[in-house]
Amino acid sequence: MRRGLGVTFLLVLMCSALAIADISKIDDVPRISAAQAYSKFMKGDVILVDSMNERTYAKYHVLGAVSLPGDGEDDLNKIRQMAEPVPLGQEIIVYCD
């Protein structure tokens, strides 16, 4: 019984550490305001990626945004099938709801 509780505690501790590690990576992502994103988009300087689910994308996406809702292999296939490759060094803005 004690061993089972110890293993459970260890698993919970490990999962917590992984969650904290992932959160710290989020802080490294540059953020811009909606006004800045709009300005860059209107100049044609960026590619917009909408990460909302497909139903929400259908209702609320920015015209011209690419839908990549985090579906793993499906997202990779969408990228592979793009008419033109993304130029190296191209700025990409990802947004969600």
mmCIF file as gemmi writes it, N, C-alpha and C atoms, coordinates in Angstrom:
data_model
loop_
_atom_site.group_PDB
_atom_site.id
_atom_site.type_symbol
_atom_site.label_atom_id
_atom_site.label_alt_id
_atom_site.label_comp_id
_atom_site.label_asym_id
_atom_site.label_entity_id
_atom_site.label_seq_id
_atom_site.pdbx_PDB_ins_code
_atom_site.Cartn_x
_atom_site.Cartn_y
_atom_site.Cartn_z
_atom_site.occupancy
_atom_site.B_iso_or_equiv
_atom_site.pdbx_formal_charge
_atom_site.auth_seq_id
_atom_site.auth_asym_id
_atom_site.pdbx_PDB_model_num
ATOM 1 N N . MET Axp A 1 ? 0.825 -1.2 0 1 0 ? 1 A 1
ATOM 2 C CA . MET Axp A 1 ? 0 0 0 1 0 ? 1 A 1
ATOM 3 C C . MET Axp A 1 ? 0.862 1.253 0 1 0 ? 1 A 1
ATOM 4 N N . ARG Axp A 2 ? 1.867 1.284 0.908 1 0 ? 2 A 1
ATOM 5 C CA . ARG Axp A 2 ? 2.735 2.464 0.992 1 0 ? 2 A 1
ATOM 6 C C . ARG Axp A 2 ? 3.512 2.658 -0.304 1 0 ? 2 A 1
ATOM 7 N N . ARG Axp A 3 ? 3.94 1.526 -0.887 1 0 ? 3 A 1
ATOM 8 C CA . ARG Axp A 3 ? 4.711 1.621 -2.121 1 0 ? 3 A 1
ATOM 9 C C . ARG Axp A 3 ? 3.845 2.214 -3.237 1 0 ? 3 A 1
ATOM 10 N N . GLY Axp A 4 ? 2.584 1.789 -3.306 1 0 ? 4 A 1
ATOM 11 C CA . GLY Axp A 4 ? 1.662 2.321 -4.309 1 0 ? 4 A 1
ATOM 12 C C . GLY Axp A 4 ? 1.459 3.816 -4.146 1 0 ? 4 A 1
ATOM 13 N N . LEU Axp A 5 ? 1.324 4.265 -2.901 1 0 ? 5 A 1
ATOM 14 C CA . LEU Axp A 5 ? 1.18 5.7 -2.647 1 0 ? 5 A 1
ATOM 15 C C . LEU Axp A 5 ? 2.45 6.454 -3.015 1 0 ? 5 A 1
ATOM 16 N N . GLY Axp A 6 ? 3.596 5.848 -2.723 1 0 ? 6 A 1
ATOM 17 C CA . GLY Axp A 6 ? 4.868 6.479 -3.069 1 0 ? 6 A 1
ATOM 18 C C . GLY Axp A 6 ? 5.03 6.637 -4.567 1 0 ? 6 A 1
ATOM 19 N N . VAL Axp A 7 ? 4.665 5.613 -5.318 1 0 ? 7 A 1
ATOM 20 C CA . VAL Axp A 7 ? 4.749 5.675 -6.781 1 0 ? 7 A 1
ATOM 21 C C . VAL Axp A 7 ? 3.781 6.721 -7.315 1 0 ? 7 A 1
ATOM 22 N N . THR Axp A 8 ? 2.572 6.747 -6.779 1 0 ? 8 A 1
ATOM 23 C CA . THR Axp A 8 ? 1.587 7.742 -7.197 1 0 ? 8 A 1
ATOM 24 C C . THR Axp A 8 ? 2.087 9.152 -6.916 1 0 ? 8 A 1
ATOM 25 N N . PHE Axp A 9 ? 2.641 9.365 -5.729 1 0 ? 9 A 1
ATOM 26 C CA . PHE Axp A 9 ? 3.174 10.675 -5.372 1 0 ? 9 A 1
ATOM 27 C C . PHE Axp A 9 ? 4.293 11.076 -6.327 1 0 ? 9 A 1
ATOM 28 N N . LEU Axp A 10 ? 5.172 10.139 -6.641 1 0 ? 10 A 1
ATOM 29 C CA . LEU Axp A 10 ? 6.283 10.41 -7.545 1 0 ? 10 A 1
ATOM 30 C C . LEU Axp A 10 ? 5.781 10.782 -8.938 1 0 ? 10 A 1
ATOM 31 N N . LEU Axp A 11 ? 4.769 10.077 -9.427 1 0 ? 11 A 1
ATOM 32 C CA . LEU Axp A 11 ? 4.201 10.392 -10.739 1 0 ? 11 A 1
ATOM 33 C C . LEU Axp A 11 ? 3.572 11.782 -10.757 1 0 ? 11 A 1
ATOM 34 N N . VAL Axp A 12 ? 2.838 12.114 -9.703 1 0 ? 12 A 1
ATOM 35 C CA . VAL Axp A 12 ? 2.233 13.444 -9.614 1 0 ? 12 A 1
ATOM 36 C C . VAL Axp A 12 ? 3.311 14.516 -9.58 1 0 ? 12 A 1
ATOM 37 N N . LEU Axp A 13 ? 4.364 14.286 -8.828 1 0 ? 13 A 1
ATOM 38 C CA . LEU Axp A 13 ? 5.47 15.234 -8.739 1 0 ? 13 A 1
ATOM 39 C C . LEU Axp A 13 ? 6.14 15.419 -10.096 1 0 ? 13 A 1
ATOM 40 N N . MET Axp A 14 ? 6.354 14.323 -10.82 1 0 ? 14 A 1
ATOM 41 C CA . MET Axp A 14 ? 6.986 14.408 -12.136 1 0 ? 14 A 1
ATOM 42 C C . MET Axp A 14 ? 6.105 15.165 -13.119 1 0 ? 14 A 1
ATOM 43 N N . CYS Axp A 15 ? 4.805 14.897 -13.099 1 0 ? 15 A 1
ATOM 44 C CA . CYS Axp A 15 ? 3.882 15.601 -13.989 1 0 ? 15 A 1
ATOM 45 C C . CYS Axp A 15 ? 3.851 17.087 -13.676 1 0 ? 15 A 1
ATOM 46 N N . SER Axp A 16 ? 3.885 17.429 -12.408 1 0 ? 16 A 1
ATOM 47 C CA . SER Axp A 16 ? 3.905 18.838 -12.009 1 0 ? 16 A 1
ATOM 48 C C . SER Axp A 16 ? 5.165 19.523 -12.514 1 0 ? 16 A 1
ATOM 49 N N . ALA Axp A 17 ? 6.291 18.853 -12.409 1 0 ? 17 A 1
ATOM 50 C CA . ALA Axp A 17 ? 7.555 19.432 -12.883 1 0 ? 17 A 1
ATOM 51 C C . ALA Axp A 17 ? 7.513 19.653 -14.384 1 0 ? 17 A 1
ATOM 52 N N . LEU Axp A 18 ? 6.938 18.713 -15.123 1 0 ? 18 A 1
ATOM 53 C CA . LEU Axp A 18 ? 6.824 18.872 -16.572 1 0 ? 18 A 1
ATOM 54 C C . LEU Axp A 18 ? 5.907 20.036 -16.923 1 0 ? 18 A 1
ATOM 55 N N . ALA Axp A 19 ? 4.816 20.178 -16.193 1 0 ? 19 A 1
ATOM 56 C CA . ALA Axp A 19 ? 3.896 21.283 -16.451 1 0 ? 19 A 1
ATOM 57 C C . ALA Axp A 19 ? 4.574 22.618 -16.196 1 0 ? 19 A 1
ATOM 58 N N . ILE Axp A 20 ? 5.321 22.72 -15.125 1 0 ? 20 A 1
ATOM 59 C CA . ILE Axp A 20 ? 6.037 23.962 -14.813 1 0 ? 20 A 1
ATOM 60 C C . ILE Axp A 20 ? 7.075 24.249 -15.886 1 0 ? 20 A 1
ATOM 61 N N . ALA Axp A 21 ? 7.769 23.239 -16.365 1 0 ? 21 A 1
ATOM 62 C CA . ALA Axp A 21 ? 8.771 23.426 -17.417 1 0 ? 21 A 1
ATOM 63 C C . ALA Axp A 21 ? 8.124 23.961 -18.684 1 0 ? 21 A 1
ATOM 64 N N . ASP Axp A 22 ? 6.96 23.438 -19.064 1 0 ? 22 A 1
ATOM 65 C CA . ASP Axp A 22 ? 6.27 23.913 -20.255 1 0 ? 22 A 1
ATOM 66 C C . ASP Axp A 22 ? 5.8 25.345 -20.092 1 0 ? 22 A 1
ATOM 67 N N . ILE Axp A 23 ? 5.326 25.72 -18.915 1 0 ? 23 A 1
ATOM 68 C CA . ILE Axp A 23 ? 4.874 27.084 -18.666 1 0 ? 23 A 1
ATOM 69 C C . ILE Axp A 23 ? 6.027 28.062 -18.823 1 0 ? 23 A 1
ATOM 70 N N . SER Axp A 24 ? 7.21 27.7 -18.377 1 0 ? 24 A 1
ATOM 71 C CA . SER Axp A 24 ? 8.343 28.616 -18.491 1 0 ? 24 A 1
ATOM 72 C C . SER Axp A 24 ? 8.699 28.873 -19.947 1 0 ? 24 A 1
ATOM 73 N N . LYS Axp A 25 ? 8.476 27.913 -20.831 1 0 ? 25 A 1
ATOM 74 C CA . LYS Axp A 25 ? 8.744 28.11 -22.252 1 0 ? 25 A 1
ATOM 75 C C . LYS Axp A 25 ? 7.793 29.133 -22.854 1 0 ? 25 A 1
ATOM 76 N N . ILE Axp A 26 ? 6.584 29.199 -22.355 1 0 ? 26 A 1
ATOM 77 C CA . ILE Axp A 26 ? 5.598 30.142 -22.866 1 0 ? 26 A 1
ATOM 78 C C . ILE Axp A 26 ? 6.084 31.574 -22.682 1 0 ? 26 A 1
ATOM 79 N N . ASP Axp A 27 ? 6.785 31.849 -21.604 1 0 ? 27 A 1
ATOM 80 C CA . ASP Axp A 27 ? 7.279 33.194 -21.344 1 0 ? 27 A 1
ATOM 81 C C . ASP Axp A 27 ? 8.321 33.639 -22.361 1 0 ? 27 A 1
ATOM 82 N N . ASP Axp A 28 ? 8.96 32.699 -23.046 1 0 ? 28 A 1
ATOM 83 C CA . ASP Axp A 28 ? 9.982 33.03 -24.033 1 0 ? 28 A 1
ATOM 84 C C . ASP Axp A 28 ? 9.401 33.445 -25.381 1 0 ? 28 A 1
ATOM 85 N N . VAL Axp A 29 ? 8.113 33.26 -25.578 1 0 ? 29 A 1
ATOM 86 C CA . VAL Axp A 29 ? 7.483 33.587 -26.852 1 0 ? 29 A 1
ATOM 87 C C . VAL Axp A 29 ? 7.196 35.085 -26.899 1 0 ? 29 A 1
ATOM 88 N N . PRO Axp A 30 ? 7.7 35.777 -27.939 1 0 ? 30 A 1
ATOM 89 C CA . PRO Axp A 30 ? 7.417 37.217 -28.042 1 0 ? 30 A 1
ATOM 90 C C . PRO Axp A 30 ? 5.919 37.455 -28.236 1 0 ? 30 A 1
ATOM 91 N N . ARG Axp A 31 ? 5.42 38.507 -27.648 1 0 ? 31 A 1
ATOM 92 C CA . ARG Axp A 31 ? 4.011 38.865 -27.785 1 0 ? 31 A 1
ATOM 93 C C . ARG Axp A 31 ? 3.899 40.262 -28.375 1 0 ? 31 A 1
ATOM 94 N N . ILE Axp A 32 ? 2.849 40.459 -29.184 1 0 ? 32 A 1
ATOM 95 C CA . ILE Axp A 32 ? 2.575 41.779 -29.737 1 0 ? 32 A 1
ATOM 96 C C . ILE Axp A 32 ? 1.094 42.069 -29.545 1 0 ? 32 A 1
ATOM 97 N N . SER Axp A 33 ? 0.742 43.327 -29.657 1 0 ? 33 A 1
ATOM 98 C CA . SER Axp A 33 ? -0.659 43.709 -29.498 1 0 ? 33 A 1
ATOM 99 C C . SER Axp A 33 ? -1.431 43.391 -30.78 1 0 ? 33 A 1
ATOM 100 N N . ALA Axp A 34 ? -2.744 43.395 -30.672 1 0 ? 34 A 1
ATOM 101 C CA . ALA Axp A 34 ? -3.591 43.172 -31.841 1 0 ? 34 A 1
ATOM 102 C C . ALA Axp A 34 ? -3.361 44.271 -32.877 1 0 ? 34 A 1
ATOM 103 N N . ALA Axp A 35 ? -3.157 45.505 -32.417 1 0 ? 35 A 1
ATOM 104 C CA . ALA Axp A 35 ? -2.909 46.621 -33.339 1 0 ? 35 A 1
ATOM 105 C C . ALA Axp A 35 ? -1.602 46.417 -34.106 1 0 ? 35 A 1
ATOM 106 N N . GLN Axp A 36 ? -0.564 45.944 -33.419 1 0 ? 36 A 1
ATOM 107 C CA . GLN Axp A 36 ? 0.71 45.677 -34.09 1 0 ? 36 A 1
ATOM 108 C C . GLN Axp A 36 ? 0.56 44.541 -35.103 1 0 ? 36 A 1
ATOM 109 N N . ALA Axp A 37 ? -0.158 43.5 -34.724 1 0 ? 37 A 1
ATOM 110 C CA . ALA Axp A 37 ? -0.376 42.37 -35.632 1 0 ? 37 A 1
ATOM 111 C C . ALA Axp A 37 ? -1.15 42.824 -36.865 1 0 ? 37 A 1
ATOM 112 N N . TYR Axp A 38 ? -2.167 43.639 -36.649 1 0 ? 38 A 1
ATOM 113 C CA . TYR Axp A 38 ? -2.977 44.145 -37.759 1 0 ? 38 A 1
ATOM 114 C C . TYR Axp A 38 ? -2.127 44.979 -38.713 1 0 ? 38 A 1
ATOM 115 N N . SER Axp A 39 ? -1.3 45.844 -38.161 1 0 ? 39 A 1
ATOM 116 C CA . SER Axp A 39 ? -0.432 46.69 -38.981 1 0 ? 39 A 1
ATOM 117 C C . SER Axp A 39 ? 0.514 45.845 -39.839 1 0 ? 39 A 1
ATOM 118 N N . LYS Axp A 40 ? 1.137 44.853 -39.235 1 0 ? 40 A 1
ATOM 119 C CA . LYS Axp A 40 ? 2.057 43.976 -39.976 1 0 ? 40 A 1
ATOM 120 C C . LYS Axp A 40 ? 1.303 43.192 -41.048 1 0 ? 40 A 1
ATOM 121 N N . PHE Axp A 41 ? 0.104 42.725 -40.703 1 0 ? 41 A 1
ATOM 122 C CA . PHE Axp A 41 ? -0.701 41.958 -41.649 1 0 ? 41 A 1
ATOM 123 C C . PHE Axp A 41 ? -1.108 42.823 -42.84 1 0 ? 41 A 1
ATOM 124 N N . MET Axp A 42 ? -1.518 44.047 -42.585 1 0 ? 42 A 1
ATOM 125 C CA . MET Axp A 42 ? -1.947 44.945 -43.659 1 0 ? 42 A 1
ATOM 126 C C . MET Axp A 42 ? -0.795 45.303 -44.595 1 0 ? 42 A 1
ATOM 127 N N . LYS Axp A 43 ? 0.424 45.318 -44.073 1 0 ? 43 A 1
ATOM 128 C CA . LYS Axp A 43 ? 1.598 45.587 -44.908 1 0 ? 43 A 1
ATOM 129 C C . LYS Axp A 43 ? 2.023 44.35 -45.694 1 0 ? 43 A 1
ATOM 130 N N . GLY Axp A 44 ? 1.472 43.188 -45.34 1 0 ? 44 A 1
ATOM 131 C CA . GLY Axp A 44 ? 1.847 41.944 -45.997 1 0 ? 44 A 1
ATOM 132 C C . GLY Axp A 44 ? 3.159 41.38 -45.501 1 0 ? 44 A 1
ATOM 133 N N . ASP Axp A 45 ? 3.571 41.805 -44.309 1 0 ? 45 A 1
ATOM 134 C CA . ASP Axp A 45 ? 4.865 41.395 -43.759 1 0 ? 45 A 1
ATOM 135 C C . ASP Axp A 45 ? 4.842 40.05 -43.04 1 0 ? 45 A 1
ATOM 136 N N . VAL Axp A 46 ? 3.675 39.5 -42.762 1 0 ? 46 A 1
ATOM 137 C CA . VAL Axp A 46 ? 3.593 38.308 -41.908 1 0 ? 46 A 1
ATOM 138 C C . VAL Axp A 46 ? 2.63 37.271 -42.482 1 0 ? 46 A 1
ATOM 139 N N . ILE Axp A 47 ? 2.767 36.08 -41.971 1 0 ? 47 A 1
ATOM 140 C CA . ILE Axp A 47 ? 1.784 35.023 -42.205 1 0 ? 47 A 1
ATOM 141 C C . ILE Axp A 47 ? 1.018 34.869 -40.899 1 0 ? 47 A 1
ATOM 142 N N . LEU Axp A 48 ? -0.313 34.875 -40.986 1 0 ? 48 A 1
ATOM 143 C CA . LEU Axp A 48 ? -1.144 34.684 -39.798 1 0 ? 48 A 1
ATOM 144 C C . LEU Axp A 48 ? -1.553 33.221 -39.696 1 0 ? 48 A 1
ATOM 145 N N . VAL Axp A 49 ? -1.355 32.646 -38.526 1 0 ? 49 A 1
ATOM 146 C CA . VAL Axp A 49 ? -1.764 31.272 -38.256 1 0 ? 49 A 1
ATOM 147 C C . VAL Axp A 49 ? -2.801 31.303 -37.144 1 0 ? 49 A 1
ATOM 148 N N . ASP Axp A 50 ? -3.977 30.783 -37.451 1 0 ? 50 A 1
ATOM 149 C CA . ASP Axp A 50 ? -5.074 30.7 -36.495 1 0 ? 50 A 1
ATOM 150 C C . ASP Axp A 50 ? -5.027 29.322 -35.851 1 0 ? 50 A 1
ATOM 151 N N . SER Axp A 51 ? -4.867 29.268 -34.532 1 0 ? 51 A 1
ATOM 152 C CA . SER Axp A 51 ? -4.754 27.979 -33.842 1 0 ? 51 A 1
ATOM 153 C C . SER Axp A 51 ? -6.054 27.538 -33.173 1 0 ? 51 A 1
ATOM 154 N N . MET Axp A 52 ? -7.16 28.203 -33.492 1 0 ? 52 A 1
ATOM 155 C CA . MET Axp A 52 ? -8.453 27.811 -32.925 1 0 ? 52 A 1
ATOM 156 C C . MET Axp A 52 ? -8.944 26.531 -33.599 1 0 ? 52 A 1
ATOM 157 N N . ASN Axp A 53 ? -9.872 25.831 -32.943 1 0 ? 53 A 1
ATOM 158 C CA . ASN Axp A 53 ? -10.428 24.628 -33.57 1 0 ? 53 A 1
ATOM 159 C C . ASN Axp A 53 ? -11.171 25.017 -34.847 1 0 ? 53 A 1
ATOM 160 N N . GLU Axp A 54 ? -11.424 24.035 -35.694 1 0 ? 54 A 1
ATOM 161 C CA . GLU Axp A 54 ? -11.968 24.327 -37.022 1 0 ? 54 A 1
ATOM 162 C C . GLU Axp A 54 ? -13.34 24.993 -36.984 1 0 ? 54 A 1
ATOM 163 N N . ARG Axp A 55 ? -14.175 24.632 -36.029 1 0 ? 55 A 1
ATOM 164 C CA . ARG Axp A 55 ? -15.501 25.248 -35.939 1 0 ? 55 A 1
ATOM 165 C C . ARG Axp A 55 ? -15.378 26.737 -35.599 1 0 ? 55 A 1
ATOM 166 N N . THR Axp A 56 ? -14.526 27.063 -34.649 1 0 ? 56 A 1
ATOM 167 C CA . THR Axp A 56 ? -14.318 28.459 -34.271 1 0 ? 56 A 1
ATOM 168 C C . THR Axp A 56 ? -13.641 29.218 -35.406 1 0 ? 56 A 1
ATOM 169 N N . TYR Axp A 57 ? -12.675 28.588 -36.057 1 0 ? 57 A 1
ATOM 170 C CA . TYR Axp A 57 ? -11.999 29.204 -37.205 1 0 ? 57 A 1
ATOM 171 C C . TYR Axp A 57 ? -13.019 29.581 -38.278 1 0 ? 57 A 1
ATOM 172 N N . ALA Axp A 58 ? -13.951 28.678 -38.569 1 0 ? 58 A 1
ATOM 173 C CA . ALA Axp A 58 ? -14.951 28.936 -39.606 1 0 ? 58 A 1
ATOM 174 C C . ALA Axp A 58 ? -15.784 30.177 -39.294 1 0 ? 58 A 1
ATOM 175 N N . LYS Axp A 59 ? -16.028 30.44 -38.022 1 0 ? 59 A 1
ATOM 176 C CA . LYS Axp A 59 ? -16.85 31.591 -37.639 1 0 ? 59 A 1
ATOM 177 C C . LYS Axp A 59 ? -16.06 32.889 -37.486 1 0 ? 59 A 1
ATOM 178 N N . TYR Axp A 60 ? -14.834 32.817 -36.945 1 0 ? 60 A 1
ATOM 179 C CA . TYR Axp A 60 ? -14.179 34.031 -36.471 1 0 ? 60 A 1
ATOM 180 C C . TYR Axp A 60 ? -12.794 34.322 -37.038 1 0 ? 60 A 1
ATOM 181 N N . HIS Axp A 61 ? -12.299 33.543 -37.98 1 0 ? 61 A 1
ATOM 182 C CA . HIS Axp A 61 ? -10.912 33.736 -38.41 1 0 ? 61 A 1
ATOM 183 C C . HIS Axp A 61 ? -10.699 35.053 -39.159 1 0 ? 61 A 1
ATOM 184 N N . VAL Axp A 62 ? -9.473 35.506 -39.13 1 0 ? 62 A 1
ATOM 185 C CA . VAL Axp A 62 ? -9.065 36.681 -39.895 1 0 ? 62 A 1
ATOM 186 C C . VAL Axp A 62 ? -8.917 36.23 -41.342 1 0 ? 62 A 1
ATOM 187 N N . LEU Axp A 63 ? -9.513 36.972 -42.267 1 0 ? 63 A 1
ATOM 188 C CA . LEU Axp A 63 ? -9.434 36.628 -43.677 1 0 ? 63 A 1
ATOM 189 C C . LEU Axp A 63 ? -7.973 36.552 -44.11 1 0 ? 63 A 1
ATOM 190 N N . GLY Axp A 64 ? -7.583 35.434 -44.671 1 0 ? 64 A 1
ATOM 191 C CA . GLY Axp A 64 ? -6.199 35.241 -45.092 1 0 ? 64 A 1
ATOM 192 C C . GLY Axp A 64 ? -5.368 34.435 -44.115 1 0 ? 64 A 1
ATOM 193 N N . ALA Axp A 65 ? -5.919 34.142 -42.943 1 0 ? 65 A 1
ATOM 194 C CA . ALA Axp A 65 ? -5.181 33.356 -41.944 1 0 ? 65 A 1
ATOM 195 C C . ALA Axp A 65 ? -5.208 31.874 -42.318 1 0 ? 65 A 1
ATOM 196 N N . VAL Axp A 66 ? -4.149 31.181 -41.96 1 0 ? 66 A 1
ATOM 197 C CA . VAL Axp A 66 ? -4.035 29.744 -42.179 1 0 ? 66 A 1
ATOM 198 C C . VAL Axp A 66 ? -4.502 29.035 -40.908 1 0 ? 66 A 1
ATOM 199 N N . SER Axp A 67 ? -5.342 28.019 -41.066 1 0 ? 67 A 1
ATOM 200 C CA . SER Axp A 67 ? -5.844 27.272 -39.91 1 0 ? 67 A 1
ATOM 201 C C . SER Axp A 67 ? -4.912 26.113 -39.585 1 0 ? 67 A 1
ATOM 202 N N . LEU Axp A 68 ? -4.302 26.159 -38.406 1 0 ? 68 A 1
ATOM 203 C CA . LEU Axp A 68 ? -3.484 25.059 -37.887 1 0 ? 68 A 1
ATOM 204 C C . LEU Axp A 68 ? -3.853 24.865 -36.416 1 0 ? 68 A 1
ATOM 205 N N . PRO Axp A 69 ? -4.927 24.087 -36.164 1 0 ? 69 A 1
ATOM 206 C CA . PRO Axp A 69 ? -5.447 23.976 -34.795 1 0 ? 69 A 1
ATOM 207 C C . PRO Axp A 69 ? -4.686 23.04 -33.865 1 0 ? 69 A 1
ATOM 208 N N . GLY Axp A 70 ? -3.514 22.612 -34.232 1 0 ? 70 A 1
ATOM 209 C CA . GLY Axp A 70 ? -2.757 21.734 -33.341 1 0 ? 70 A 1
ATOM 210 C C . GLY Axp A 70 ? -3.156 20.285 -33.465 1 0 ? 70 A 1
ATOM 211 N N . ASP Axp A 71 ? -3.479 19.866 -34.687 1 0 ? 71 A 1
ATOM 212 C CA . ASP Axp A 71 ? -3.912 18.494 -34.919 1 0 ? 71 A 1
ATOM 213 C C . ASP Axp A 71 ? -2.777 17.57 -35.347 1 0 ? 71 A 1
ATOM 214 N N . GLY Axp A 72 ? -1.558 17.948 -35.049 1 0 ? 72 A 1
ATOM 215 C CA . GLY Axp A 72 ? -0.409 17.085 -35.318 1 0 ? 72 A 1
ATOM 216 C C . GLY Axp A 72 ? -0.193 16.804 -36.788 1 0 ? 72 A 1
ATOM 217 N N . GLU Axp A 73 ? -0.381 15.565 -37.178 1 0 ? 73 A 1
ATOM 218 C CA . GLU Axp A 73 ? -0.114 15.135 -38.558 1 0 ? 73 A 1
ATOM 219 C C . GLU Axp A 73 ? -0.985 15.885 -39.562 1 0 ? 73 A 1
ATOM 220 N N . ASP Axp A 74 ? -2.239 16.178 -39.21 1 0 ? 74 A 1
ATOM 221 C CA . ASP Axp A 74 ? -3.107 16.943 -40.111 1 0 ? 74 A 1
ATOM 222 C C . ASP Axp A 74 ? -2.529 18.326 -40.384 1 0 ? 74 A 1
ATOM 223 N N . ASP Axp A 75 ? -2.002 18.968 -39.356 1 0 ? 75 A 1
ATOM 224 C CA . ASP Axp A 75 ? -1.378 20.281 -39.539 1 0 ? 75 A 1
ATOM 225 C C . ASP Axp A 75 ? -0.156 20.178 -40.439 1 0 ? 75 A 1
ATOM 226 N N . LEU Axp A 76 ? 0.663 19.155 -40.232 1 0 ? 76 A 1
ATOM 227 C CA . LEU Axp A 76 ? 1.848 18.973 -41.073 1 0 ? 76 A 1
ATOM 228 C C . LEU Axp A 76 ? 1.457 18.756 -42.524 1 0 ? 76 A 1
ATOM 229 N N . ASN Axp A 77 ? 0.398 18.008 -42.765 1 0 ? 77 A 1
ATOM 230 C CA . ASN Axp A 77 ? -0.071 17.795 -44.137 1 0 ? 77 A 1
ATOM 231 C C . ASN Axp A 77 ? -0.551 19.095 -44.768 1 0 ? 77 A 1
ATOM 232 N N . LYS Axp A 78 ? -1.236 19.942 -43.998 1 0 ? 78 A 1
ATOM 233 C CA . LYS Axp A 78 ? -1.673 21.242 -44.517 1 0 ? 78 A 1
ATOM 234 C C . LYS Axp A 78 ? -0.471 22.084 -44.93 1 0 ? 78 A 1
ATOM 235 N N . ILE Axp A 79 ? 0.56 22.074 -44.11 1 0 ? 79 A 1
ATOM 236 C CA . ILE Axp A 79 ? 1.764 22.851 -44.415 1 0 ? 79 A 1
ATOM 237 C C . ILE Axp A 79 ? 2.423 22.308 -45.68 1 0 ? 79 A 1
ATOM 238 N N . ARG Axp A 80 ? 2.513 20.995 -45.807 1 0 ? 80 A 1
ATOM 239 C CA . ARG Axp A 80 ? 3.13 20.381 -46.991 1 0 ? 80 A 1
ATOM 240 C C . ARG Axp A 80 ? 2.354 20.711 -48.264 1 0 ? 80 A 1
ATOM 241 N N . GLN Axp A 81 ? 1.036 20.881 -48.154 1 0 ? 81 A 1
ATOM 242 C CA . GLN Axp A 81 ? 0.195 21.114 -49.322 1 0 ? 81 A 1
ATOM 243 C C . GLN Axp A 81 ? 0.02 22.593 -49.656 1 0 ? 81 A 1
ATOM 244 N N . MET Axp A 82 ? 0.681 23.473 -48.931 1 0 ? 82 A 1
ATOM 245 C CA . MET Axp A 82 ? 0.565 24.902 -49.218 1 0 ? 82 A 1
ATOM 246 C C . MET Axp A 82 ? 1.072 25.18 -50.63 1 0 ? 82 A 1
ATOM 247 N N . ALA Axp A 83 ? 0.416 26.114 -51.322 1 0 ? 83 A 1
ATOM 248 C CA . ALA Axp A 83 ? 0.778 26.44 -52.701 1 0 ? 83 A 1
ATOM 249 C C . ALA Axp A 83 ? 2.224 26.913 -52.808 1 0 ? 83 A 1
ATOM 250 N N . GLU Axp A 84 ? 2.653 27.694 -51.838 1 0 ? 84 A 1
ATOM 251 C CA . GLU Axp A 84 ? 4.021 28.2 -51.836 1 0 ? 84 A 1
ATOM 252 C C . GLU Axp A 84 ? 4.655 27.895 -50.486 1 0 ? 84 A 1
ATOM 253 N N . PRO Axp A 85 ? 5.938 27.55 -50.481 1 0 ? 85 A 1
ATOM 254 C CA . PRO Axp A 85 ? 6.602 27.302 -49.195 1 0 ? 85 A 1
ATOM 255 C C . PRO Axp A 85 ? 6.762 28.597 -48.403 1 0 ? 85 A 1
ATOM 256 N N . VAL Axp A 86 ? 6.831 28.462 -47.109 1 0 ? 86 A 1
ATOM 257 C CA . VAL Axp A 86 ? 7.058 29.628 -46.251 1 0 ? 86 A 1
ATOM 258 C C . VAL Axp A 86 ? 8.525 30.027 -46.397 1 0 ? 86 A 1
ATOM 259 N N . PRO Axp A 87 ? 8.782 31.282 -46.786 1 0 ? 87 A 1
ATOM 260 C CA . PRO Axp A 87 ? 10.174 31.712 -46.946 1 0 ? 87 A 1
ATOM 261 C C . PRO Axp A 87 ? 10.936 31.664 -45.62 1 0 ? 87 A 1
ATOM 262 N N . LEU Axp A 88 ? 12.197 31.293 -45.708 1 0 ? 88 A 1
ATOM 263 C CA . LEU Axp A 88 ? 13.056 31.267 -44.536 1 0 ? 88 A 1
ATOM 264 C C . LEU Axp A 88 ? 13.133 32.672 -43.953 1 0 ? 88 A 1
ATOM 265 N N . GLY Axp A 89 ? 12.967 32.812 -42.66 1 0 ? 89 A 1
ATOM 266 C CA . GLY Axp A 89 ? 13.025 34.116 -42.015 1 0 ? 89 A 1
ATOM 267 C C . GLY Axp A 89 ? 11.696 34.859 -42.014 1 0 ? 89 A 1
ATOM 268 N N . GLN Axp A 90 ? 10.655 34.276 -42.613 1 0 ? 90 A 1
ATOM 269 C CA . GLN Axp A 90 ? 9.334 34.911 -42.655 1 0 ? 90 A 1
ATOM 270 C C . GLN Axp A 90 ? 8.756 35.005 -41.247 1 0 ? 90 A 1
ATOM 271 N N . GLU Axp A 91 ? 8.254 36.175 -40.882 1 0 ? 91 A 1
ATOM 272 C CA . GLU Axp A 91 ? 7.623 36.33 -39.57 1 0 ? 91 A 1
ATOM 273 C C . GLU Axp A 91 ? 6.247 35.677 -39.601 1 0 ? 91 A 1
ATOM 274 N N . ILE Axp A 92 ? 5.955 34.923 -38.558 1 0 ? 92 A 1
ATOM 275 C CA . ILE Axp A 92 ? 4.675 34.227 -38.433 1 0 ? 92 A 1
ATOM 276 C C . ILE Axp A 92 ? 4.026 34.664 -37.127 1 0 ? 92 A 1
ATOM 277 N N . ILE Axp A 93 ? 2.763 35.063 -37.214 1 0 ? 93 A 1
ATOM 278 C CA . ILE Axp A 93 ? 2 35.437 -36.023 1 0 ? 93 A 1
ATOM 279 C C . ILE Axp A 93 ? 0.943 34.366 -35.802 1 0 ? 93 A 1
ATOM 280 N N . VAL Axp A 94 ? 0.955 33.775 -34.62 1 0 ? 94 A 1
ATOM 281 C CA . VAL Axp A 94 ? -0.027 32.758 -34.251 1 0 ? 94 A 1
ATOM 282 C C . VAL Axp A 94 ? -0.996 33.388 -33.264 1 0 ? 94 A 1
ATOM 283 N N . TYR Axp A 95 ? -2.294 33.219 -33.528 1 0 ? 95 A 1
ATOM 284 C CA . TYR Axp A 95 ? -3.289 33.738 -32.593 1 0 ? 95 A 1
ATOM 285 C C . TYR Axp A 95 ? -4.33 32.668 -32.299 1 0 ? 95 A 1
ATOM 286 N N . CYS Axp A 96 ? -5.031 32.873 -31.198 1 0 ? 96 A 1
ATOM 287 C CA . CYS Axp A 96 ? -6.11 31.97 -30.81 1 0 ? 96 A 1
ATOM 288 C C . CYS Axp A 96 ? -7.196 32.794 -30.137 1 0 ? 96 A 1
ATOM 289 N N . ASP Axp A 97 ? -8.235 32.104 -29.674 1 0 ? 97 A 1
ATOM 290 C CA . ASP Axp A 97 ? -9.333 32.828 -29.021 1 0 ? 97 A 1
ATOM 291 C C . ASP Axp A 97 ? -9.044 33.112 -27.585 1 0 ? 97 A 1
